């Protein structure tokens, strides 16, 4: 019997047009949620929508720039108007940015990465939290990365943004725990997504190190990361607050094999 623990709940997923976001949207829908799928990639959103409809799920799509406050605010207004509530927010949209040493890093690209990866999480929670409170509580999951606990060369903007995501998460968790709203960070490792493929092409050294450093000897499938996000949003993790769940095949264990 399929688990329907999100039945009649509304789950927002950003970055839902591909990769982890798409798999999370499918997973929430499969467990009964009404999914709000947001992304700038309208073609990808349409594919995600079709996959959820094939499952018999309910989905609302929204082309949204998550770094733009007006668009984020308008999306929350739309969710409340059309669906009446918000129970889960998976703030997952992100980019890697370019690969350069800090002294060579283009400032405009740094600002863009911070805006899409970090500002978006702030804006998302700013406008999601009132809806979650009105629904009587809920859960927020923010996507960081193993780059939130490491220092990958050439990826200063990405690492800074992902360290910042966990800082925001911890503050939001502290402020909202007593209100029945749980906030946690998901830190994926090397995952087989279009974004990681692009980053690998830009930074072959990172790609070689990442794949050779994974004890599991493989990258994650996006569905494996999505499953962790759904768990963090579910009642199965009801006493988990302000934590970072690292899902990386052992990549950040350190040490060496015997």
N, C-alpha and C positions, 0 to 999 in steps of 0.2 A: 504494500500500500504506500503510495507516494506521500511524503511528508508535506503538509500544507500549513506550516506554522506561520506563514506570512499572509494567510488568507484575509482578504479585505483590507490589507495594509498597503500603503503607498510607499514605494521605494524609488528614490531618485538616484540615477547613476550618471555621472559625467564622464566624458571620454568613452561613451557607449558605442561609438561608431566602429570600433575594432578592438582587438586584443583583449586585455583583462576586463575592460569595461563591457564589451559585448558579452563575454562569457558570464560576467556577474549579472547583467541584465537578464540573460536567459535563465540563470540559476534562480534569481528572485522570482521570475515569472513562473518557473516550474514548481515553485513552492507556494504559489497562490497569490503573490503580490501583484498589484497594479503597478507597472513600471513606467517611470518617466525617464526616457532615454535622451540625454543631452550631448551634443557634440557640434563642432563647426563643420564636420564632414557630413553633408547632407546625403551623399550617396551611401556612405557607410551606415548612417542612421537608418536609411530605407532598408538596407540589408538586415540590420539588427531587428527592425520592426517585423520584417517578413519572417524571420526565424522564430520570433516570439509568437506571432500569429499562427504559425504552423504547429506550435506547441499547444495551441488553444488558449494562450495567455492574453492579457490585456496590456496595451502599451500606448503611451502618448509620447510622441517625439517632439523635440524642440531644438532648432538650430540656435546655439547659444555660444557666445564668447564669454567664457567663465572669468576672464580678467576684466570684464566691463561691468561696473556696478549696476548700471541701468538695466542691462540685459539680465543679470542675475536677479535683481529685484522684480523685474517683470515676469520672469519665470516662476518665482515663488507666488506672485499674485495670481498667475494663471493656474498653478497647481491648486491653490486654495479655492479659486472660483470654480474650476472644472471638476476637481476631485474631493474638495472639502477638507483635506488633511494631508499631513506628511508624517510618516513614521520612521523612515530610514533615509539617510543621505550617504551615498558613497562618493566622496569627492576624489575622483580618480584621474581627471584629465591632467596631462602633463607632456612636456617635451624635454629632450636632452640638451639642446643647444649645440653650439660648435665645440670643437676640441682645440684648445690653445693653452699654453702656459699663461699664468696670471698676467705677466707683464705684456703679453701680446693679445689678451682677450678683448675683443671689441665691446666697448661699453654698451652700445645699443643692444647687442645680443644678450649681454648679461642682464640688462633691464628686462628684456623680453622673457627670458627664462624665469626670472623672479616673478614677473607679473602672472605668467600662466601657471607656474607651479606653486607659488606661495601666496601671492595676493589673491588668487582665485579661491584658495582654501579659506582665507580670512573672510572674503566676501561671501562665499558660500555659507559658512557657519553664521555670519552676521545676520543673514536673511533667512536661514533655515531654522535657527533656534526658536524664534517666536512661533513658527508653525508647529514645531515639535512640542513646545510647551502647551500650545492650545490643544494638541492631540492627546495630552496627558503623559507625554514622555516618548522615548524612542532611542535611536542610536545613530551615531555618526561614525563613519570610518573614513579616514584620510590616507591616501596613498603616498607613502614616502618611497624609500628604496634602501637597499644596503648601503647606498651612498650617504645615508643619514648617519652611519656609524663608521664610515671609512673615509679615505681621502683619495679618490681616484684622480690620478694626474691628468691634467688637461680639461677636467670637468668642474672647474671652480664654481660656475653659476649653478650647475645641477646639484652639486653637493651642498652648497650653501642653501639652496631652496629646500632641499629635502631635510637637512638639519632643522631648518625653520619650521617645516610642516610639523615635526614632532613637538617642537616647542609650543606652537599654537595649540596642538592637540592637548598637551598636558594642562595648559591654562584653561581651555574649554572644559576639560574633564573636571578640573577642580571647581570651576564656577557652576557646573550644572549637575554634578552627581546627586545632590540632594533634591533635585527637581525631576529625577527619574529619567535623565538623559545621559546615556553613556557615550563617551567619545574615546576612540582608540586609533592608533596608527598601524597601517599595514606596510611592511617593508619587504617587497619582493626582491629576489635576486635575479639572476640571469633568466629571462623569460622570452619565449619564442613569439615576439610580437613585431609588427612592422616598425615600431619606434626603435627597438633594440637592433633590428637588422640595419636600420639607417645609421645608428650610432656606431655599430661595428664597422661599417664601411668607412666612416669618418675617422675612426680611431682603432686601427687593427691591433695595436698593442694592448688596448683595453680588452678587445675581444679575445685575444689569445690568452691573456692572463685569466680572464673571467672563466673561460671554459676549462682551462687546465687546473684552476684552483677549486673546482666544485667536486667534493668527495663523491657525490652521486653520479658523476661522470656524464651528466646531461643537463640541459637547461629545463626549466619548468614549462609545462603547457599552460597557456593562460587560464584554462579551467581549474588548474590546481591552485592558482593564486586567487581566483574568484571564489573558490570554495572556502578559503580562509576568510575572505571579506564577508561572505554570507554568515559564516560562523560568528564573527565578531559582531555582526548586526543582529544575531538571533538571541533568544532567551537562553540558549545553551551557554552563553558567555555572560550571564546576568551580573556577575560580580567582578568583571574585568573592566577596569576604568583607567584611562590615561596611560595605557601600556603600548609598547611597540611589538607587534608580532612579526618576527623575521621568518620569512618563508623562502629559503635560498639553497636547499639541497646540501646544506652544510658549508656553503661558500665562505662564511665569516667565522667558522670555528677556529681557524688558525692551526698552528702545529704542523705535523707531517705524518705520513703513513709509516708504519713500522717497516 
